[in-house]
Amino acid sequence: MLEAWSCGRGGAVPKAQSSGQGTLVVEAAECRNSKALVQEKEELVSNLQDESAQLRNENSQLKKDLEEKTKALDLLISESKSVKAQLEEANALYEDMMQRFKVSSIEQLAGQQVGVIRRSEAGYVEFGESVVPSVCKHTIHAHDGGCGSILFENNLDRRINGGQDRTVKIWDTKTGNPSSTLHGCLRSVPDLVVTYDNRSVIAASSSNNMYVWNVSSGHIRHTLMGYIDKVRTMDASKASSRNVVSATYDHTIKLWDLQKGLRQYYRLNEQLQCPFIRHGYGLTICSGHVEGVILDCGIAEQGS
């Protein structure tokens, strides 16, 4: 039998024993490395736990701050609403006070002026103070959807109004009762005029037409057409029951003959918007424009 020996300082050592010692040394080194790695991992886990706890604390503090700021914002909104309500109430009180002050001033001024006029006339008779109405005489449900225009007949106790329900109604101002209802408009009625003799009512319609009624019969006499846009304003002659003038959004002014139902005069102002027009005596027309221009038109001089 043969054995292998290795020689060293300590003498001869069998080779098997030397190999076993080498293995133990390697295992011991690996064990130390593993232990060091475990310690390093434990320290890393501990650090992560500390950071996680710190983040939780910070998150909790942020949540508390957010709740406090939310409460403060809700309180500010509530206070703002309260201040707004108080301001609205103060504005309403101020407007009411100013309205009463204006009414009182107007009454005083009217009384002073009436007194001066009476005393300036020879043989004047002292009358009682004029009465300013403080309550409504009648409250009338006139139209469905709103009233677009209202006027009084000339020297009569009747009122005429047109509305979005496409009707024109005539009322007795003393009783508040309706006298008649005029039908025939295709759309709402934004403006009305009555002729000098109160025999005809003319309505401007949102259908770009004008309608002329005979008040006595309630029938439509004429439908005045030829507009490409809505009628903004119109007026009847102050001296004749034959003519009515109108101005439209298409920059045109037209004079109509109500006996024939035909256009008598036409004028185009491409650069001027005319929201206001009046028919004077004879064939004199005055138109006011948003550009600050007023035009006096002598129709008789220009020809029909």
SEVEXVEX-163267 format. One record per residue (C-alpha): x, y, z. Coordinates in pm, whole numbers, plus 32768, in hexadecimal, padded with zeros to 4 digits. Layout:
BEGIN
XYZ ...
//
This chain:
BEGIN
800080008000 808181557F9E 803E82A8804D 808384057FC8 813684F380AE 81778665808E 82A08703812B 8290884A81E0 833C890282F8 828A883783F9 82F686FC8359 824F860E8274 80CC861D8262 7FEF852E81A7 7F5885C88067 7DED857080C6 7E098632820B 7E9587618153 7D728764805A 7C6E875B8172 7D0B88808222 7D00894A80DD 7B8E890680B7 7B488978821C 7C048ABB81DC 7B358B0280A6 79ED8AB48159 7A528B92827C 7A9A8CB2818D 794C8C8180DD 789C8C79822D 793C8DC28290 78D58E5B8143 776F8DE08169 77608E6882CA 77DD8FBA8255 76DE8FB98137 75C28F638229 762C907D8310 7633916A81E8 74D590FC817C 7455912282E0 74DF928482EE 743D92D3819B 72EB92488211 730593168350 735394508289 722C940D81A1 714693DB82CB 71BC9526835E 718395DB8212 702A953B81EE 6FCB95AD834C 7048970C82FF 6F7E971681BB 6E4696A18276 6E7697B78372 6EA798B8825E 6D73983681A4 6CA5984D82E3 6D1B99B2831D 6CCA9A1281B4 6B6F997C81DC 6B349A498316 6BAE9B868267 6AC79B408140 699C9B0F8226 69E89C5482DC 6A0B9D168195 68C89C7C8110 68109CEA8249 68A59E478229 683B9E5880BA 66D79DE9810E 66C89EF3821C 67459FFB8128 66419F968024 652E9FA4812A 659FA0FC819C 65B0A1728031 6449A1027FF4 63DAA1B3812F 648BA2F480C7 63F4A2DB7F68 6297A2B47FF9 62CFA3DF80DB 634AA4AF7FB4 621CA44F7EE2 6135A4AC8000 61ECA5F8802C 61D5A63F7EB5 6061A5F17EB7 602AA6DB7FDE 60F8A7E97F32 6036A7C97DEB 5EECA7D47EA7 5F5BA9087F67 5FD1A9B67E28 5E89A9627D7A 5DC1A9F57E98 5EA1AB267E9A 5E6FAB587D23 5CF5AB357D42 5CF0AC297E64 5DCAAD227DA7 5CF2AD077C70 5BB6AD3F7D3D 5C4CAE707DE5 5CCBAEFE7C9D 5B7CAEC17BF2 5AC7AF697D10 5BAFB0957D04 5B8EB0B87B8A 5A14B0957B95 5A02B19D7CA5 5ADAB2917BE1 5A0CB2657AA5 58C6B2947B5C 593BB3CD7C0C 59C7B4617ACB 5871B4547A25 576AB5617A5B 563CB4E57B1A 56D1B3917B65 560CB29E7C3A 56BCB1D57D46 5693B05F7D16 56F8AF3C7DED 5846AE917DD0 5871ADA07CAD 5865AC337D10 597BAB447CAB 58F6A9DD7C8A 598AA8F27D8A 58D7A7AE7D2B 5884A7007BE4 5724A7357B66 5718A5ED7AA6 57FCA4BE7A8B 57B4A4117942 5832A2CA78B1 5845A346774C 5927A255768D 59C7A10076A2 5B40A1277687 5B62A29C76C3 5AEAA3EE7648 5BB7A488752E 5B0EA5DC74FE 5A02A6B8759C 595EA8047545 5820A8D27577 5729A938746E 571BAAAA741B 5634AB61750E 5581AA207572 557FA94B76AC 55FBA81575FA 574BA76B7604 57E5A68C74F7 58F5A58B7534 599EA477746B 5A5CA34A74E9 5B1FA21074A1 59DDA1467480 59AAA1EE7327 5876A2B17394 581EA42273B3 5725A47874C5 565AA5B27507 55F0A602766E 550AA6F37720 55EDA7B27811 54CDA80B78FC 5452A6A97938 5588A5E378D8 54B3A50377FB 5518A49C7698 545CA541757A 54DCA469745D 55F6A38573F0 569AA3A4729A 5724A26571FD 57F4A22170C8 5962A2597128 5A42A13570D3 5B3CA18571E7 5B68A2697318 5B12A3DE7316 5C38A4BF737E 5B9CA610731C 5A47A6B372E8 59B7A7FB7263 5856A8827239 57E3A972712B 577BAAD7716D 5605AA827163 562CA9437237 558DA8777120 56BFA7A570CC 57C2A6F0719E 5910A6947100 59EDA5867196 5B53A52E7144 5B8BA3B7714D 5CC6A2EA717C 5C63A23E7036 5CF2A3726F7E 5B92A3EC6F24 5AAAA5026F9A 5935A4CA6FCF 5823A5D16FB6 56D6A58C7066 558AA63D7053 553CA67671C3 53C1A66F7195 53AFA52370DA 54EBA4827167 554DA4137007 56A0A4406F62 5694A54C6E54 57F7A5256DD1 5930A4566E05 5A5DA5336DBA 5B77A45A6D34 5CC7A4896C8D 5DB1A4856DBA 5EE4A3A96DD1 5F0AA3E36F47 5E3BA4417078 5D97A59670A6 5E4BA65471BB 5D64A78171DD 5C3AA82A7134 5B51A952715B 5A0BA9D570C7 59CAAB2E703C 595DAC377137 5873ACE57042 57F4ABD36F5E 5778AA6E6F7F 580DAA0D6E32 5981A9E26E75 5A63A9176F56 5BE0A9116F4E 5CC4A7F46FB8 5E38A7AD6FE5 5ECDA6506FDC 600BA5987037 6063A58A6EC3 60B2A7046ECB 5F75A76B6E0F 5E6BA8736E54 5D19A8446DAC 5BE2A91A6D97 5A9BA8606D5D 594BA8CA6CD1 584DA8236DB6 5729A85D6CCA 57D0A7996BB2 58B3A6BD6C81 59DAA71E6BA5 5B34A7A86BE6 5B3DA91B6B9B 5CAAA96E6BE9 5DEBA8AC6C1A 5F3CA9186CA1 6073A8436CD7 6180A8A26DD6 6283A7906DBA 6369A8286EC2 6264A8996FC1 619CA7D270BE 604BA874710A 5FAFA80C7258 5EC6A939726C 5DE5A9E3716C 5CC8AADE7181 5BC5AB567085 5B7AACC970A3 5A6BAD9C7004 5A46AD7F6E8E 5B50AC9A6DFB 5C6FACF96EDF 5D33ABD76F78 5E44ABEC707F 5F28AAC270BE 6023AA9771D9 6152A9B571AE 623FA906729C 6363A9B671F3 62E4AB017284 6248AB79713D 60E8AC07711D 604DAC1D6FC3 5F26ACF86F64 5E82AC786E29 5D90AD516D66 5CDFAC436C9F 5BFAAD316BE6 5D26ADE86B57 5DD0ACAA6AE1 5C9CAC156A42 5BE2AAD86A83 
//
